[in-house]
Amino acid sequence: MPEITEQLEKWAGEFGKEYTDRNALSLEEMDALYERNYGQTRTELNERFLEGVDRSIRILEVGSNVGNQFLCLQKMGFGNLYGIELQSYAVELSKARTRHINIIEGSAFDIPYKDGYFDLVFTSGVLIHISPSDIALAMREIYRCTREYIWGFEYYADKYTEITYRGHRNLLWKADFARLYLDQFGDLELVKEERLQYLDNDNIDTMFLLRKRT
Ligand SMILES: C[S@@+](CC[C@H](N)C(=O)[O-])C[C@H]1O[C@@H](n2cnc3c(N)ncnc32)[C@H](O)[C@@H]1O
């Protein structure tokens, strides 16, 4: 099991803090960014994926950074929200920016909640920053903590592909993350997936919703 990985060190240090300072967006700013990237807002995307999901369910975001996704989920009516984030600076900032959300410092590799404690566990731009050698462990923890749904929004590629990120190696990958979950856990089924083509480049992102078969 990874104790301190190269990626965890980067996110916990100056590199992570600089990202955090750039990433604090209001809901309007985040929606405008998605509109520019994909021609639709994050709120619209979320509404399509979570339309049938009860607003009272208990949700965990893994890698919640400054809490941008919580602002959107709260506006949509979800009130039972938790976050886990490895970077202490981002944890403090997210606590100051949000209300009524239980945010703790911790790692995707060792989520301190019991099996099935959440109805839905999600990541948004986080699996892409976990090394392919560690991804199975992070997915196993996410799978363990959810009773029903896994939701994700990540960079997409057919095959695991490393991307140089702001001059850094070993920090960013794209992959078919929904497929990786499905291959690892036989009782998961795909409820929905959409591949989102950027309007101004060839990159593709994916949003997917998986569910444990009962
Ligand atoms: C690109 S940001 C995404 C932030 C947020 N999910 C959003 O949509 O705005 C990635 C975040 O995941 C955190 N992170 C990366 N690896 C992690 C891990 N193994 N466990 C917990 N958090 C992690 C980083 O510190 C960073 O805050």
The ligand as a Gaussian input file, in Angstrom:
#p B3LYP/6-31G(d) Opt

LIG

0 1
 C       -7.389000      18.550000      -9.994000
 S       -7.857000      18.683000      -8.314000
 C       -9.612000      18.422000      -8.398000
 C      -10.343000      19.152000      -7.309000
 C      -11.855000      18.997000      -7.216000
 N      -12.274000      17.619000      -7.239000
 C      -12.573000      19.787000      -8.280000
 O      -13.309000      19.202000      -9.067000
 O      -12.420000      21.030000      -8.290000
 C       -7.233000      17.213000      -7.570000
 C       -7.356000      17.206000      -6.038000
 O       -7.210000      15.869000      -5.567000
 C       -6.325000      15.846000      -4.453000
 N       -5.723000      14.520000      -4.444000
 C       -4.826000      14.017000      -5.343000
 N       -4.525000      12.742000      -5.026000
 C       -5.243000      12.439000      -3.907000
 C       -5.345000      11.287000      -3.101000
 N       -4.637000      10.193000      -3.372000
 N       -6.174000      11.323000      -2.022000
 C       -6.883000      12.441000      -1.721000
 N       -6.828000      13.569000      -2.473000
 C       -6.017000      13.565000      -3.539000
 C       -5.356000      16.989000      -4.717000
 O       -4.728000      17.430000      -3.530000
 C       -6.287000      18.033000      -5.348000
 O       -6.862000      18.840000      -4.352000

